Amino acid sequence: MNVLQTRALTALIIVIVVIGGAVLHPISNFILFILLSLGCLWEFNKHLLAHEGIGTKDSRIYLNCLFGLLPLMWAANLIFGWKILNPLSLLLSLVFVFFIAFSAFLLKELRSAHDRPFHLSAFGILGMIYIGIPFAFALWVSQLDGLFFAQWIVLIFFYLWSNDTFAYLIGSKFGRRPFFLRISPKKTWEGTIGGITCCILSSFVFHYFLPQLSLGFLFGFGALIATFGTMGDLVESMYKRAVGIKDSGQMMPGHGGFLDRFDSFLFVMPYAALYIYLFA
């Protein structure tokens, strides 16, 4: 099997697992987010901690992954505990969880003999913010107004995949001018603009399947997701370049790791949640 076939097969499996897990049932939706969160958190802590040389013990990585899940678990408790969150209560809840975790990290470092306690605490908190909080927003969007409407998640993923696919195709064919040479030498202005444009135009297709959503809403949604999705991809590339690695992991043959596949989703999700709440 050549590289292209491997990538295509892996992509097909990712689509089936993500879409199936998202729409099948509220519990499968929740389990999907837990698994994706754990995969991203493991890669984030394992590779960054190791390459920064500030701690590679599995116990520390496990602890950071556990705390990284707190925002998602807290949101799940309030949603499935039979109380639907409005944005303010979700925000306050996340702030509360954040400070609980922050205190725990600091207390742990009091007992640690490590000479870089600030860095260790910062990495743990960054994992919560960068990975845990976006997945908490994803769960909230899936249960918005007390209804299971995971189609929001599916729509976000389809927009992201549309942007990535067309940016790659157009950039490969017509790309000449680097978009962000320092971080991602292969990205071009032509590919980036082409991907965003085609992502927005794909709203016509999505409107056919979701006629209850206006074209104006979908155009704005597509533009937001394509723009922030591109930024999310650049942010993850910045992290990888800073520690000198090409892929965040090897769990997805031909695609790298969890962070490589879901970096855009992480960056997009809070903005998408706000857009849905304000305009849907």
Secondary structure, 3 states (H helix, E strand, C coil): CCHHHHHHHHHHHHHHHHHHHHHHCHHHHHHHHHHHHHHHHHHHHHHHHHHHCCCCCHHHHHHHHHHHCHHHHHHHHHHHCCCCCCHHHHHHHHHHHHHHHHHHHHHHHHHCCCCCHHHHHHHHHHHHHHHHHHHHHHHHHHCHHHCCCCHHHHHHHHHHHHHHHHHHHHHHHHCCCEEECCCEEEEEHHHHHHHHHHHHHCHHHHHHHCCCCCHHHHHHHHHHHHHHHHHHHHHHHHHHHHHCCCCCCCCECCCECHHHHHHHHHHHHHHHHHHHHHHC
